[in-house]
Amino acid sequence: TDSLTAERESRALGLTLRVVGFDAKGKMTFDKPIKPCVNGTSGDWVKLEGVTPVVPDGVVRGFVGPAVLGRCVGRGVIDNVFFGDYAFAPVEGVYADVYRGELTVGKVIFHAALNIEGADRLSDCSAAFAYRNKAGKDVVVAGKVVSADEAVAELDVGDFAFGRQEVGCILSCGGRELGRGSAAFTRVKSPTPRKVWIDAHHRTIVDGKPFFPLGMYFRYATASNVEVYADSPFNCLMAYKYPTKEQLDFCQTKGLKVIYNLQGEFNAPDGGATWVRETIGRFRGHPAVLAWYVNDEHPLADIPRLAVRQRWVEEQDPDHPTWSVQDVFPEIRHYLGTYDVLGMDPYPVPKKPIGKVISSLREARRGTFGTRAVWQVPQAFAWGWMKRPDTRGWRAPTAEEMANMTWQAIAGGANGIVYYGFHRLMEPHEDPEDAFDPMWRRVKSVAAEVAKCIPVFLLDEPAPCVTDCPDEIAVRTWRKGRTVYALIVNCTDRPQKAAVKLSERMRRVAGTAFGPAPKLNGAQLAVELSALGASLVKFEQ
């Protein structure tokens, strides 16, 4: 592995502010560094601006003060600190359950993201949805307020006017309008031709065929790195350091797709408009490009700029989706409208419950109203690269843990897996078992098991639903004719016995791709899994 490229850059942020919240027992509940922003920067002064996480219940006091982040020294001054509420609108946004808000015929469900304070007010609240019909008239129909967070309406696109329009939602309570929002929607006479897109089953379609992204993060997509990486089951990668055309060409020769990092020049005076336009123009036609990477854990304060960048991509490249990765899962809903595909990066090993993975997927479904595909980011690294005292000795996942996190993600609805990260395997490690060679073998072995199952994961026939299942178990089903497949995952590090119920009866267990078979009684499954265990079961009806 001597020829592999591994360079380290300083992650120093320098002098900044941090905002910390504490509960009544003095336990810290959040710790948020505030990053510089371009607006307001002048001379030697830099404007800092940020938003805390959604403040959890039980926070009773806070602290704000200077912080020096990264390995640096110096002297600085902080002046004029202001605080204010970051309020979300009563109707935060409206979102369609079709790719990029476009459809020819059929039904579309519109979801309005609501912020209604006080559950006792729900019975007095109503939502109306408005659109322009094919006769050119404005139509208002009643929607349904299903919770303090959501209103829905299912509308027939056949009644819509052709072309682009705004579909609105008006929220009222006690006869008084609280707020309104809208989403751009386009009725087209025929589907827009696209090289890569997301279908109604949240599958990635590449050149007309279903594709399951299976990859890793990179820093540099150099020939030496890609040469090693290509000897694996992986079919794509995401490189932080913007690949050149020659690097894309090399990936293409190795059968690898590239998720291209489009986060450059985020703090430029024009918000990166020139850089985005030039980058998309240069690479959107390259056959190796799979998607654009637009967000790597950006804070809430960046949402307006993320939404603008998403609009630029939609206007300049209909051929590739955008991918956004989040690490604060309760905030996922607020980022809707800034991406096409969502990813989450829970990294639980070794200090947090491994079930944090399935929790993130469940949060994603709630936060997106089930309208977005997911390419999940499982952990494939040890923490030594952070070089922080508090992460010293934190090991990498075992092969069993890595596999379990992967199966959790897929059972939770992910239709793509991109591990973090190949470049981290090359960092110095405290445990010899976390060095490149043993870690690379572990990652490849898990990816090989996933690759074997991809034909099942890409099936699109309506499958039985899971009607009863404990939280510790995750189950997802697929169908091909009279054959039903079920991925059943123990989301804990303890053995589990559980009863799982499907919406349809199965005739017999026809085998397993891996793991033990459950006992079958019609639609009832008696599941018994070891710690971190999983099964992919084949049934016949």
C-alpha positions in Angstrom: 0.0 0.0 0.0 3.0 2.3 -0.2 1.8 3.9 -3.4 -1.5 5.1 -2.0 -2.0 8.8 -1.7 -2.7 9.9 1.9 -2.3 13.6 2.7 -3.5 15.5 5.7 -4.8 19.1 5.7 -5.3 21.3 8.7 -8.9 21.3 9.9 -8.2 24.4 12.0 -11.1 26.9 12.2 -9.2 29.3 14.4 -11.0 31.7 16.8 -14.7 31.4 16.8 -17.7 31.2 19.1 -19.3 28.1 20.6 -22.9 27.9 22.0 -23.5 25.2 24.6 -26.8 24.0 26.2 -27.2 22.3 29.6 -30.1 20.4 31.3 -31.1 20.8 34.9 -28.5 18.3 36.0 -25.7 20.2 34.3 -25.3 17.6 31.5 -24.3 19.2 28.2 -27.1 18.6 25.6 -25.5 20.4 22.6 -22.2 22.1 21.7 -22.3 24.1 18.5 -19.3 25.9 17.0 -20.3 29.0 15.0 -18.5 29.1 11.6 -17.5 32.2 9.6 -19.7 33.4 6.8 -18.8 35.6 3.8 -21.5 38.2 4.3 -20.3 41.0 6.6 -16.6 40.2 6.3 -14.5 43.3 6.0 -10.8 44.0 6.6 -9.5 42.0 9.5 -13.0 41.4 10.9 -14.9 38.2 10.1 -18.6 37.8 10.7 -19.6 34.7 12.5 -23.2 33.4 12.1 -24.9 30.2 13.0 -27.9 28.4 14.3 -28.1 26.1 17.3 -29.7 22.7 16.9 -33.4 22.5 17.7 -33.1 23.1 21.4 -34.1 19.8 23.2 -36.7 19.8 26.0 -35.1 20.1 29.4 -32.4 22.7 28.4 -32.4 25.2 31.3 -29.3 27.3 30.7 -26.7 28.0 28.0 -23.2 29.3 27.5 -21.7 31.3 24.7 -18.0 32.1 24.6 -14.8 32.1 22.5 -13.3 28.9 21.3 -10.2 28.0 19.3 -10.8 25.1 17.1 -8.0 23.2 15.4 -4.3 23.1 16.1 -3.4 26.8 16.0 -2.4 29.7 18.2 -2.8 33.4 18.0 -4.7 36.4 19.3 -8.2 37.6 18.4 -11.0 39.9 19.4 -14.8 39.1 19.4 -17.2 42.1 19.4 -20.9 42.7 19.1 -22.6 39.4 19.8 -26.3 39.3 19.1 -28.9 36.6 19.7 -32.4 36.0 18.2 -34.9 33.3 17.7 -34.6 31.3 14.5 -38.3 30.7 13.8 -39.7 28.3 11.2 -42.7 29.4 9.2 -46.1 27.8 9.9 -45.9 26.3 6.4 -42.2 25.7 6.0 -42.5 24.2 2.5 -44.5 22.0 0.2 -43.0 18.9 -1.4 -44.2 16.4 -4.0 -43.5 12.7 -3.9 -42.2 12.6 -7.5 -38.7 13.3 -8.8 -38.0 17.0 -9.2 -41.7 17.8 -9.0 -42.4 16.5 -12.5 -45.1 14.1 -13.8 -47.1 13.4 -17.0 -50.2 11.6 -15.7 -51.3 9.9 -12.5 -51.7 10.8 -8.8 -49.2 12.9 -6.8 -49.1 13.4 -3.1 -48.2 16.8 -1.9 -46.8 17.1 1.7 -46.8 20.4 3.5 -44.2 20.7 6.3 -46.0 22.5 9.1 -44.9 24.0 12.4 -48.1 24.2 14.6 -47.5 25.1 18.2 -49.7 23.3 20.7 -51.2 19.9 19.9 -54.6 21.1 21.3 -54.9 23.4 18.3 -54.8 20.6 15.7 -58.6 20.0 15.7 -59.1 23.6 14.8 -56.6 23.6 12.0 -57.2 23.0 8.3 -55.1 22.9 5.2 -56.1 23.8 1.6 -54.1 23.1 -1.5 -54.3 25.3 -4.6 -53.2 24.6 -8.2 -54.1 25.8 -11.8 -56.2 23.3 -13.8 -56.1 22.5 -17.5 -58.8 25.0 -18.1 -56.6 27.7 -16.7 -58.6 28.2 -13.5 -57.3 28.3 -10.0 -58.6 25.3 -8.0 -58.6 25.0 -4.2 -59.1 21.6 -2.6 -59.1 20.5 1.0 -56.1 18.7 2.4 -55.7 16.8 5.6 -53.7 18.0 8.6 -52.3 14.7 9.9 -50.1 16.1 12.6 -48.5 19.3 13.9 -45.8 18.7 11.3 -47.6 17.6 8.2 -50.6 18.2 5.9 -51.2 16.1 2.8 -53.3 16.1 -0.4 -53.4 13.6 -3.2 -54.1 15.3 -6.5 -54.8 14.0 -10.0 -52.1 15.5 -12.3 -54.5 14.9 -15.2 -56.4 17.9 -14.1 -53.3 20.2 -14.0 -52.4 22.7 -16.6 -49.4 21.7 -18.7 -46.2 23.5 -17.8 -44.6 24.8 -14.6 -46.7 26.3 -11.8 -46.7 26.8 -8.0 -48.8 24.4 -6.0 -49.7 26.1 -2.7 -50.8 25.1 0.8 -52.8 27.5 3.0 -52.8 26.6 6.7 -55.7 28.0 8.8 -56.6 27.7 12.5 -60.0 28.7 13.9 -60.8 30.5 10.6 -57.6 32.5 10.7 -54.8 32.0 8.2 -51.6 31.1 9.9 -49.4 30.9 6.8 -48.9 29.5 3.4 -46.2 28.0 1.2 -45.7 26.5 -2.2 -43.7 24.2 -4.4 -42.8 24.3 -8.1 -44.5 21.5 -10.0 -44.4 20.8 -13.7 -46.9 18.7 -15.7 -45.1 17.5 -18.8 -46.5 15.9 -22.0 -43.7 13.3 -21.9 -41.1 12.5 -19.3 -37.9 14.5 -19.4 -35.0 12.3 -20.8 -32.4 11.9 -18.1 -29.2 10.0 -17.9 -29.5 9.5 -14.1 -32.6 9.9 -12.0 -34.7 8.5 -9.1 -37.8 6.5 -9.9 -41.0 6.1 -7.9 -39.5 3.2 -5.9 -36.6 5.4 -4.9 -34.2 3.4 -7.1 -31.4 5.1 -9.0 -31.8 4.7 -12.8 -28.7 5.0 -14.9 -29.1 5.0 -18.7 -32.5 3.5 -18.3 -31.4 0.6 -15.9 -31.7 0.3 -12.1 -28.5 0.9 -10.3 -27.6 0.4 -6.6 -24.7 2.7 -5.6 -22.2 0.8 -3.6 -19.1 2.9 -2.8 -16.8 4.8 -0.5 -15.7 8.3 0.2 -12.2 9.3 -1.1 -10.1 12.4 -0.6 -8.1 12.1 -3.9 -9.3 10.0 -6.8 -5.7 9.4 -7.9 -4.8 6.6 -10.3 -2.9 4.7 -7.5 -5.9 4.9 -5.1 -8.5 4.0 -7.8 -6.3 1.1 -9.0 -6.4 -0.5 -5.6 -10.1 0.4 -5.0 -11.2 -1.0 -8.4 -10.2 -4.5 -7.2 -13.4 -4.7 -5.1 -17.2 -5.1 -5.4 -17.6 -1.3 -5.4 -19.2 0.5 -8.3 -18.8 4.2 -7.4 -17.0 6.6 -5.2 -17.3 10.2 -3.8 -14.0 12.2 -3.9 -13.7 15.4 -1.9 -10.9 16.8 -3.9 -12.6 17.7 -7.2 -11.6 15.0 -9.8 -10.0 16.1 -13.0 -11.3 14.9 -16.4 -8.3 12.5 -16.5 -9.3 11.1 -13.2 -12.9 10.7 -14.3 -11.7 9.0 -17.5 -9.7 6.6 -15.4 -12.6 5.8 -13.1 -14.7 5.2 -16.2 -12.2 2.6 -17.5 -12.4 0.9 -14.2 -16.2 0.6 -14.3 -16.6 3.2 -11.5 -19.2 6.0 -11.3 -18.3 9.2 -9.5 -20.4 11.3 -7.1 -18.8 14.7 -7.9 -18.3 17.1 -5.0 -20.2 20.3 -5.9 -19.6 22.2 -2.6 -16.8 24.4 -3.9 -16.8 28.2 -3.4 -19.7 28.0 -0.9 -18.5 31.2 0.8 -17.6 33.1 -2.4 -19.1 36.6 -2.9 -21.4 35.2 -5.6 -22.3 32.1 -3.4 -20.3 30.0 -5.8 -22.5 30.6 -8.8 -19.7 31.0 -11.3 -17.8 27.9 -10.0 -21.0 25.8 -10.0 -21.9 26.8 -13.5 -18.4 26.1 -14.8 -18.0 22.8 -13.0 -21.4 21.5 -14.1 -20.7 22.7 -17.7 -17.3 20.9 -17.7 -18.4 17.5 -16.2 -22.2 17.0 -16.7 -21.6 15.2 -20.0 -19.0 12.8 -18.6 -20.2 9.2 -18.5 -18.6 8.6 -15.1 -20.6 11.2 -13.3 -23.4 9.7 -11.2 -24.5 12.6 -9.0 -23.5 15.9 -7.5 -22.5 16.1 -3.8 -24.0 19.3 -2.5 -24.0 19.1 1.3 -21.7 17.5 3.9 -23.3 18.3 7.3 -23.9 22.0 6.6 -25.7 23.7 9.5 -29.3 25.1 9.5 -27.9 28.6 8.8 -26.8 27.4 5.4 -30.2 26.2 4.2 -31.0 29.3 2.1 -27.7 28.9 0.2 -28.2 25.2 -0.2 -31.6 25.8 -1.7 -30.1 28.2 -4.2 -27.4 25.7 -5.2 -30.1 23.0 -5.7 -32.0 25.3 -8.0 -28.8 26.0 -10.0 -28.3 22.3 -10.5 -31.9 21.7 -11.5 -31.6 24.5 -14.1 -28.2 23.6 -15.4 -28.3 19.8 -15.3 -31.4 17.7 -15.6 -29.3 14.6 -16.0 -27.9 14.0 -12.5 -29.4 14.1 -9.0 -27.9 15.8 -6.0 -26.9 14.0 -2.8 -26.9 15.6 0.7 -25.6 14.1 3.9 -26.8 15.1 7.3 -25.6 14.3 10.8 -28.3 16.0 13.0 -31.2 13.7 12.2 -34.1 15.6 14.0 -33.3 18.5 11.7 -33.7 16.5 8.4 -37.1 18.0 7.5 -35.7 21.5 7.4 -33.4 20.6 4.5 -36.1 19.4 2.2 -35.9 21.3 -1.0 -32.1 21.4 -1.0 -31.3 17.9 -2.5 -32.7 15.0 -4.5 -31.2 12.1 -2.5 -30.6 12.1 1.3 -27.8 10.4 3.2 -27.2 10.1 6.9 -23.9 9.3 8.6 -24.5 7.8 12.1 -21.1 6.5 13.3 -22.0 4.6 16.5 -18.9 2.4 17.0 -17.6 2.1 19.6 -19.4 4.4 22.0 -23.1 4.6 20.9 -25.8 1.9 20.4 -25.5 0.4 17.0 -29.2 0.9 16.6 -28.5 4.5 16.0 -28.4 3.5 12.3 -32.0 2.3 12.1 -33.0 5.3 14.2 -31.5 7.6 11.6 -33.4 5.9 8.8 -36.7 6.2 10.7 -36.0 9.9 11.3 -35.3 10.2 7.6 -38.7 8.7 6.6 -40.5 11.0 9.1 -38.5 14.0 8.1 -38.9 13.6 4.4 -42.5 12.3 4.5 -41.1 9.3 2.6 -40.5 11.5 -0.5 -36.7 11.1 -0.9 -34.4 8.2 -1.8 -31.6 7.4 0.6 -28.0 6.6 0.0 -26.7 5.8 3.5 -23.2 6.4 4.9 -22.1 3.5 7.2 -19.0 3.8 9.4 -15.8 2.2 8.0 -13.1 3.9 10.0 -11.4 4.2 13.4 -11.4 7.5 15.1 -7.6 8.1 15.5 -7.5 10.4 12.4 -9.3 13.0 14.4 -6.3 13.3 16.8 -8.5 14.4 19.7 -8.0 13.3 23.3 -11.7 12.3 23.7 -11.6 9.9 20.8 -8.3 8.2 21.6 -8.6 4.5 21.5 -11.9 4.5 19.6 -11.6 1.5 17.3 -13.1 0.8 13.9 -16.1 -1.5 13.4 -15.6 -5.2 13.2 -16.7 -6.9 10.0 -19.9 -8.1 11.9 -20.7 -4.5 13.1 -20.0 -3.1 9.6 -22.3 -5.7 8.0 -25.0 -5.1 10.6 -24.9 -1.3 10.1 -25.2 -1.9 6.3 -28.2 -4.3 6.7 -29.9 -1.9 9.0 -29.5 0.9 6.5 -31.0 -1.2 3.6 -33.8 -2.6 5.8 -34.6 0.9 6.8 -35.1 1.9 3.1 -31.7 2.8 1.8 -31.2 2.1 -1.9 -27.5 3.0 -1.9 -24.5 2.5 0.4 -21.4 4.8 0.5 -19.0 4.0 3.3 -16.9 6.6 5.0 -14.2 6.3 4.0 -11.4 4.9 1.9 -8.9 7.7 2.7 -9.4 7.2 6.4 -8.2 3.6 6.1 -4.8 5.0 5.2 -4.5 7.1 8.3 -2.2 6.0 11.2 -4.1 3.8 13.6 -3.6 2.8 17.3 -4.8 -0.7 16.7 -3.0 -2.9 14.1 -6.4 -4.4 13.2 -7.5 -1.0 12.1 -4.6 -0.5 9.7 -5.2 -0.4 5.9 -4.8 -4.0 5.0 -7.0 -5.7 7.6 -9.6 -2.9 7.3 -9.7 -3.0 3.5 -10.3 -6.8 3.7 -13.2 -6.2 6.1 -14.8 -3.5 4.0 -14.5 -5.6 0.8 -15.9 -8.7 2.5 -19.0 -6.8 3.6 -19.4 -5.0 0.2 -19.2 -8.4 -1.5 -22.1 -9.7 0.5 -24.1 -6.6 -0.4 -23.2 -6.9 -4.1 -24.5 -10.5 -4.2 -27.9 -9.3 -3.0 -28.3 -6.2 -5.3 -30.6 -8.0 -7.8 -33.1 -8.5 -4.9 -32.7 -4.9 -3.7 -33.6 -3.6 -7.1 -36.9 -5.4 -7.5 -39.9 -3.1 -7.9 -43.0 -5.2 -7.7 -45.4 -4.3 -4.8 -44.3 -6.4 -1.8 -46.1 -7.3 1.4 -46.0 -4.7 4.2 -44.7 -5.3 7.7 -47.7 -4.7 10.0 -46.1 -5.6 13.3 -42.5 -5.5 14.4 -40.6 -4.5 17.5 -38.3 -1.5 17.3 -35.2 -3.7 17.9 -35.9 -5.5 14.6 -35.9 -3.9 11.1 -37.6 -5.7 8.2 -37.9 -4.8 4.5 -39.6 -6.9 1.8 -39.3 -7.3 -2.0 -41.3 -9.4 -4.5 -40.7 -11.2 -7.8 -43.9 -12.9 -8.9 -44.9 -15.4 -6.2 -41.5 -15.1 -4.5 -41.1 -12.7 -1.6 -37.8 -11.7 0.0 -37.5 -10.3 3.5 -34.4 -8.7 5.0 -34.6 -9.1 8.8 -32.0 -7.4 11.0 -31.3 -7.4 14.7 -30.5 -3.7 15.4 -28.9 -4.4 18.8 -25.8 -6.1 20.1 -27.9 -8.6 22.1 -29.7 -11.7 20.9 -33.3 -11.1 19.9 -36.5 -13.2 19.7 -39.4 -11.4 18.1 -42.7 -11.9 16.4 -43.0 -10.2 13.0 -46.3 -10.0 11.0 -46.6 -9.4 7.3 -49.7 -8.1 5.4 -49.9 -11.3 3.3 -49.6 -15.0 4.1 -46.5 -17.0 2.9 -46.7 -20.6 1.9 -43.2 -21.8 2.8 -39.7 -20.7 3.5 -37.7 -21.5 0.3 -34.3 -20.7 1.7 -32.0 -17.9 2.9 -29.2 -16.0 1.2 -27.6 -15.6 4.6 -28.6 -15.9 8.2 -31.1 -18.2 10.0 -34.7 -18.8 8.6 -37.6 -17.7 10.8 -40.4 -20.1 11.7 -43.4 -19.4 9.5 -47.1 -19.6 10.4 -49.0 -17.9 7.5 -48.3 -14.2 7.8 -46.5 -14.6 11.2 -42.7 -14.9 11.5 -41.0 -16.1 14.6 -37.6 -14.5 14.4 -34.6 -15.5 16.4 -31.4 -13.7 15.7 -28.0 -13.6 17.4 -26.4 -10.3 18.4 -25.9 -8.1 15.3 -27.5 -10.9 13.3 -29.4 -10.6 10.0 -31.2 -12.8 7.5 -32.2 -12.5 3.9 -35.1 -14.9 3.6 -36.8 -16.2 0.5 -40.5 -17.2 0.8 -42.9 -18.7 -1.7 -46.6 -17.8 -1.7 
